[in-house]
């Protein structure tokens, strides 16, 4: 397996994407670099299997800032390792982040993983520098479970219905279910994690079940009890302001404590994205960066 050499002592970032999501990946990168500390160096790794050379060159134009390295790593030859029925909402590329824990990233001690359906409006180096203490990962709780718990909506695992709590404790075997996190923004101490688990153990957990939330469930199993919970401003999932804006007073009350005026990362969770839904909440922030980057991503 290819071992990736660090570009330099830097803020290390990883993304997983495909050709279809390349424009959205570019938007994330543009927003990130627009708001970052320019005194720092940024080593950006993009895992993919089908992003064409033209799209790659457009994105690599962002290296012209001088403090940025962008590299594309083809995962085509490794895809059988993570073959999995991800359903209609997810893509197989989401599983590529599971390679963070193996030989490929053996020379990285710490990395920040980001999804491609978000924008960054804060200094990403401040997130990268967060102290993990005895924890192995820093993440934001997946607060959509608040509503699922209130409505008693079942979560199915291979046809069996669980309630929200039992899904985490019984299906996933979590000891600290309240810290189940969204995997779209992760600060990972790879050095510490590698001392405890290896790549094959990760894949074994992946193929154990057809999980409801795919590799996000796998990561929550792996890091159960080892999570530093971050403020939701670092992964401000758009269902939070969506619920607050609804007429249902009880739903609003569920999420009012999570309202953030100026989130550092806006994460467009759910199937509705700014590029397919004109009225998507906070979608104007996405289009601000998408339109601005025209000269760079041309």
C-alpha positions as CSV (number, residue, x, y, z in Angstrom):
1,X,0.0,0.0,0.0
2,X,1.2,3.5,-0.8
3,X,2.6,5.4,2.1
4,X,2.0,9.1,1.9
5,X,4.9,11.3,2.9
6,X,3.9,14.5,4.7
7,X,4.5,17.6,2.6
8,X,5.9,19.5,5.5
9,X,5.2,20.3,9.2
10,X,1.8,21.7,8.8
11,X,-1.9,21.6,9.4
12,X,-2.8,18.1,7.9
13,X,-6.2,17.8,6.2
14,X,-7.9,14.9,4.5
15,X,-11.0,14.8,2.2
16,X,-12.7,12.0,0.3
17,X,-14.5,12.9,-2.9
18,X,-15.6,11.9,-6.4
19,X,-15.9,13.5,-9.8
20,X,-19.5,14.6,-9.1
21,X,-18.6,16.3,-5.8
22,X,-15.4,18.0,-7.2
23,X,-17.0,21.5,-7.4
24,X,-18.2,21.2,-3.8
25,X,-14.8,20.0,-2.7
26,X,-13.3,23.0,-4.4
27,X,-15.8,25.3,-2.6
28,X,-14.8,23.8,0.8
29,X,-11.1,24.3,0.0
30,X,-11.7,27.9,-1.2
31,X,-13.6,28.8,2.0
32,X,-11.0,27.1,4.2
33,X,-8.1,28.9,2.6
34,X,-10.0,32.2,2.5
35,X,-10.4,32.2,6.3
36,X,-7.2,30.4,7.4
37,X,-4.1,31.7,9.2
38,X,-1.8,32.5,6.2
39,X,1.3,32.0,8.4
40,X,0.6,28.3,8.6
41,X,1.3,25.6,6.1
42,X,-1.6,23.3,4.9
43,X,-1.0,19.7,3.7
44,X,-4.2,18.7,1.9
45,X,-4.8,15.0,0.9
46,X,-7.8,14.1,-1.3
47,X,-8.7,10.5,-1.5
48,X,-10.7,9.6,-4.7
49,X,-11.1,7.1,-7.5
50,X,-12.5,9.1,-10.5
51,X,-11.7,12.8,-10.3
52,X,-10.5,13.7,-13.8
53,X,-7.2,15.4,-14.4
54,X,-8.9,18.6,-15.5
55,X,-10.8,18.9,-12.2
56,X,-7.6,18.0,-10.3
57,X,-5.7,20.8,-12.0
58,X,-8.4,23.3,-11.3
59,X,-8.4,22.5,-7.6
60,X,-4.6,22.4,-7.5
61,X,-4.6,26.0,-8.7
62,X,-5.2,26.8,-5.0
63,X,-1.6,25.9,-4.3
64,X,-0.7,29.2,-5.8
65,X,-1.2,30.7,-2.3
66,X,2.3,29.3,-1.5
67,X,1.5,27.8,1.9
68,X,-0.7,25.0,0.5
69,X,0.0,21.5,-0.9
70,X,-2.9,19.7,-2.6
71,X,-2.4,16.0,-3.5
72,X,-4.8,13.6,-5.1
73,X,-4.4,9.9,-4.0
74,X,-6.2,7.3,-6.2
75,X,-8.1,4.7,-4.1
76,X,-9.2,2.6,-7.1
77,X,-7.0,-0.3,-6.3
78,X,-8.1,-0.4,-2.7
79,X,-11.9,-0.1,-3.2
80,X,-12.6,-3.8,-2.7
81,X,-11.5,-3.3,0.9
82,X,-14.4,-1.0,1.6
83,X,-17.1,-2.4,-0.7
84,X,-20.3,-1.9,1.2
85,X,-24.0,-1.2,0.5
86,X,-24.0,2.5,1.4
87,X,-27.6,3.0,0.2
88,X,-28.8,5.8,-2.1
89,X,-27.9,8.8,0.1
90,X,-24.2,8.0,0.7
91,X,-21.4,7.2,-1.7
92,X,-18.6,4.6,-1.4
93,X,-16.1,7.4,-1.0
94,X,-17.3,8.0,2.5
95,X,-15.6,4.8,3.5
96,X,-12.2,6.0,2.3
97,X,-11.6,7.8,5.6
98,X,-11.3,4.4,7.2
99,X,-7.8,4.1,5.5
100,X,-6.6,6.9,7.9
101,X,-5.9,4.2,10.4
102,X,-3.5,2.1,8.3
103,X,-0.2,2.1,6.6
104,X,-1.2,4.8,4.1
105,X,-1.1,7.5,6.8
106,X,1.6,5.9,9.0
107,X,3.8,9.0,8.8
108,X,1.0,11.3,10.0
109,X,0.5,11.7,13.8
110,X,-2.5,14.0,13.6
111,X,-5.0,14.8,10.9
112,X,-8.2,16.8,10.4
113,X,-10.9,15.1,8.3
114,X,-13.6,17.1,6.6
115,X,-16.7,16.2,4.5
116,X,-17.2,17.9,1.2
117,X,-20.8,19.2,1.9
118,X,-19.7,22.1,4.1
119,X,-18.0,25.4,4.2
120,X,-15.4,26.8,6.6
121,X,-15.8,30.3,8.0
122,X,-13.3,30.2,10.8
123,X,-9.6,29.7,11.1
124,X,-9.1,25.9,10.5
125,X,-5.8,25.9,12.2
126,X,-7.5,26.7,15.5
127,X,-9.6,23.5,15.1
128,X,-6.5,21.5,14.2
129,X,-4.6,22.8,17.2
130,X,-7.3,21.6,19.7
131,X,-5.8,19.7,22.6
132,X,-7.2,16.2,22.8
133,X,-5.8,15.2,26.2
134,X,-6.4,11.5,26.8
135,X,-8.9,11.4,24.0
136,X,-8.2,10.1,20.5
137,X,-10.7,12.2,18.4
138,X,-12.5,15.5,18.7
139,X,-15.9,15.7,17.2
140,X,-19.4,17.3,17.6
141,X,-22.4,15.3,18.8
142,X,-24.9,14.2,16.3
143,X,-27.8,16.2,17.7
144,X,-30.4,14.9,15.3
145,X,-30.9,12.1,17.8
146,X,-32.7,14.6,20.0
147,X,-35.6,14.7,17.6
148,X,-35.5,11.0,16.9
149,X,-35.7,10.3,20.6
150,X,-38.6,12.8,21.0
151,X,-40.6,11.3,18.1
152,X,-39.6,7.8,19.0
153,X,-38.6,7.2,15.4
154,X,-37.1,3.7,14.9
155,X,-33.7,3.1,13.5
156,X,-33.4,-0.2,11.6
157,X,-30.4,-2.4,11.5
158,X,-30.8,-5.3,9.1
159,X,-34.6,-5.2,9.4
160,X,-34.7,-5.0,13.2
161,X,-36.1,-1.8,14.7
162,X,-34.3,-0.1,17.5
163,X,-35.1,3.1,19.4
164,X,-32.4,5.8,19.4
165,X,-30.9,4.8,22.7
166,X,-30.9,1.0,22.0
167,X,-29.4,1.5,18.6
168,X,-26.3,3.1,20.2
169,X,-26.1,0.8,23.2
170,X,-27.3,-2.6,21.9
171,X,-26.7,-2.5,18.1
172,X,-23.4,-0.5,18.3
173,X,-22.4,-1.6,21.8
174,X,-21.5,1.9,22.9
175,X,-20.7,2.5,26.6
176,X,-21.0,6.3,26.2
177,X,-24.0,6.6,23.7
178,X,-24.6,10.3,24.5
179,X,-21.3,11.1,22.7
180,X,-22.3,9.6,19.4
181,X,-20.8,12.1,16.9
182,X,-21.2,13.3,13.4
183,X,-18.2,12.1,11.4
184,X,-18.1,15.1,9.0
185,X,-15.5,17.0,11.0
186,X,-12.9,15.0,12.9
187,X,-9.6,15.9,14.6
188,X,-7.8,12.6,15.0
189,X,-4.7,11.7,17.0
190,X,-3.5,9.0,14.6
191,X,-0.4,8.1,16.6
192,X,-2.4,7.3,19.7
193,X,-5.1,5.5,17.7
194,X,-2.6,3.3,15.9
195,X,-1.3,2.0,19.2
196,X,-4.8,0.5,19.9
197,X,-6.2,-0.6,16.6
198,X,-5.0,-1.6,13.1
199,X,-6.5,-1.3,9.7
200,X,-7.9,-4.9,9.5
201,X,-9.8,-4.4,12.8
202,X,-11.4,-1.4,11.3
203,X,-12.5,-3.2,8.1
204,X,-13.8,-6.2,10.2
205,X,-16.1,-3.8,12.1
206,X,-17.3,-2.3,8.8
207,X,-18.3,-5.6,7.4
208,X,-19.9,-6.9,10.6
209,X,-23.3,-5.3,9.8
210,X,-25.0,-3.2,7.2
211,X,-25.1,-0.1,9.5
212,X,-27.7,2.6,9.3
213,X,-25.1,5.4,9.2
214,X,-22.3,3.4,7.5
215,X,-18.8,4.3,8.4
216,X,-20.0,6.9,10.9
217,X,-21.3,4.1,13.0
218,X,-18.0,2.3,12.6
219,X,-16.1,5.3,13.8
220,X,-18.4,5.7,16.8
221,X,-17.7,2.1,17.8
222,X,-14.0,2.6,17.4
223,X,-13.8,5.8,19.5
224,X,-16.5,5.0,22.1
225,X,-15.3,6.6,25.3
226,X,-12.4,8.3,23.7
227,X,-14.2,11.4,22.3
228,X,-13.5,15.0,23.1
229,X,-16.8,16.7,22.5
230,X,-16.5,20.0,20.7
231,X,-18.9,23.0,20.5
232,X,-21.3,22.7,17.6
233,X,-19.9,25.9,16.0
234,X,-17.1,23.6,14.6
235,X,-19.7,21.4,12.9
236,X,-22.9,23.4,12.7
237,X,-25.3,21.0,11.0
238,X,-28.0,22.8,9.2
239,X,-30.9,20.8,10.7
240,X,-30.2,22.8,13.9
241,X,-31.3,26.2,12.4
242,X,-33.9,24.3,10.4
243,X,-35.6,23.0,13.5
244,X,-35.3,26.3,15.3
245,X,-37.1,28.0,12.4
246,X,-40.0,25.6,12.4
247,X,-43.5,26.5,13.7
248,X,-43.4,23.6,16.1
249,X,-42.6,25.2,19.4
250,X,-41.5,21.9,21.0
251,X,-39.0,21.2,18.2
252,X,-37.6,24.7,18.5
253,X,-37.1,24.2,22.3
254,X,-35.2,21.0,21.6
255,X,-32.5,22.9,19.6
256,X,-32.5,26.5,20.9
257,X,-29.5,25.9,23.1
258,X,-27.5,24.9,20.0
259,X,-28.1,28.1,18.0
260,X,-24.8,29.8,17.0
261,X,-24.8,33.3,15.4
262,X,-21.4,32.8,13.7
263,X,-20.5,29.1,13.3
264,X,-17.0,28.3,12.2
265,X,-18.1,25.4,10.0
266,X,-21.5,25.1,8.3
267,X,-22.3,21.5,7.4
268,X,-25.2,20.9,4.9
269,X,-26.5,17.7,6.3
270,X,-29.4,15.7,4.7
271,X,-30.1,15.2,1.0
272,X,-31.0,18.9,0.6
273,X,-27.9,20.8,-0.4
274,X,-27.5,24.5,-1.5
275,X,-26.8,23.3,-5.1
276,X,-30.1,21.3,-5.3
277,X,-32.4,23.3,-3.0
278,X,-32.7,27.1,-3.5
279,X,-34.2,27.6,-0.1
280,X,-31.6,25.6,1.8
281,X,-30.9,27.3,5.2
282,X,-27.6,29.1,5.2
283,X,-27.2,28.2,1.5
284,X,-26.3,31.7,0.7
285,X,-23.0,31.2,2.5
286,X,-22.1,28.3,0.2
287,X,-22.9,30.4,-2.9
288,X,-20.8,33.3,-1.6
289,X,-17.7,31.1,-1.8
290,X,-18.8,29.2,-4.9
291,X,-19.2,32.4,-6.8
292,X,-16.1,34.1,-5.4
293,X,-13.8,31.3,-6.4
294,X,-14.5,31.6,-10.1
295,X,-11.1,33.1,-10.9
296,X,-9.3,30.3,-9.1
297,X,-11.5,27.4,-10.1
298,X,-11.8,28.3,-13.8
